[in-house]
Amino acid sequence: MAEEKKHGGAREGAGRKTTGVAGKTTNISFRISPEEKAIIDEKAKAAGKSTSRYMIDLALNS
C-alpha cells in the first residue's frame, strides 16, 4: 500500500495573489522632488484614486 505524501509541493492558497488585471507588465519611472510627489499624492487622494491610477488617467486624458 502506497503511503500518501504529507510534505513538499505547493500548498493550496499559497503564493502571490493575482490583482485581477491582466497585461500590466511595464513600468515607467521618472524623478520628481519630494514636494512634487506630495502634491501629486494629495491630488490623487482628492480624486479618490491611487497615485498610479491618477497619473495614468492624467497622461491618457490630456
C-alpha positions in Angstrom: 0.0 0.0 0.0 1.4 3.4 -1.0 1.8 6.0 1.7 0.4 9.5 1.0 2.9 12.3 0.9 2.4 14.8 3.6 5.3 17.1 2.8 6.5 19.0 -0.2 4.8 20.7 -3.1 2.7 23.9 -3.2 0.1 24.4 -0.6 -3.4 25.4 -1.6 -3.8 29.2 -1.5 0.0 29.7 -1.2 1.8 32.3 -3.3 1.2 35.8 -4.5 -2.4 36.6 -5.1 -3.4 37.9 -8.5 -4.6 41.5 -9.0 -7.2 40.5 -11.5 -5.7 42.9 -14.0 -4.1 41.1 -17.0 -1.5 42.5 -19.2 0.0 45.2 -17.0 3.7 44.3 -17.2 5.5 47.6 -17.9 6.9 50.2 -15.5 7.5 53.9 -16.2 9.7 55.8 -13.8 10.7 59.4 -13.5 12.3 61.6 -10.9 10.5 64.3 -9.1 11.1 66.3 -5.9 9.6 65.2 -2.6 7.4 68.4 -2.8 6.1 67.4 -6.2 5.3 63.9 -5.1 3.4 65.2 -2.1 1.3 67.4 -4.4 0.6 64.5 -6.8 -0.3 62.2 -3.9 -2.7 64.8 -2.5 -4.4 65.3 -5.8 -4.7 61.6 -6.3 -6.2 61.1 -2.9 -8.7 64.0 -3.5 -9.7 62.3 -6.8 -10.2 59.0 -4.9 -7.5 57.2 -6.9 -4.2 55.6 -6.3 -1.2 57.7 -7.4 -0.6 55.3 -10.2 -4.2 55.4 -11.5 -4.2 59.2 -11.2 -1.0 59.5 -13.3 -2.2 57.0 -15.9 -5.6 58.9 -16.2 -3.8 62.2 -16.4 -1.4 61.0 -19.1 -4.1 59.3 -21.2 -6.7 62.0 -21.0 -4.6 65.1 -21.6 
